[in-house]
Amino acid sequence: MRIGYLLVPPPLREPIERLKRFSDYHTSWPTQQALAILLSEGHLDRHIRRMRHHYAHKRQVLKDTLAPIAHLAQLCGLDAGLHAYLELRADLDAHCVAQDAQARGILVSTIDTCYMGTPDRNGLLLGYGGLSAQDVVRGALILREVIEQQAGSV
């Protein structure tokens, strides 16, 4: 929607306004009005509550599906959001797991892509926000098999 706002100290106001004009001269009036209505009538709050419940369900499905390999990989982080962090046992290679999963049609990222320096963790970043609950189960089952296979060969 390209709508946002900033509260900036007066000395920064003019440079920020100049940058805004340079990158995007204005936001359309109908879009601004639609957002104002969504906010004032509580529609946005209701939507956010509904989505939190929706994504919490997906997270729980992911957690339940990966539970049998908790001794190999532990789901970490908040119970909210669109991603989860899967901490792998220290002797498992996150890059090998990611490669094997990709070969089976499952895309995951290693956690080191989130670090500027050397990571202090070994694991995977799992994105599930755009998936159906069935796809979360399917992907988690494949990931579980990949991790079990790698653990068996370690």
Beta strands, then each sheet from edge to edge (+ up, - down):
strand 1: 73-76
strand 2: 83-88
strand 3: 109-110
strand 4: 123-127
sheet 1: 1+ 2- 4+ 3-
end
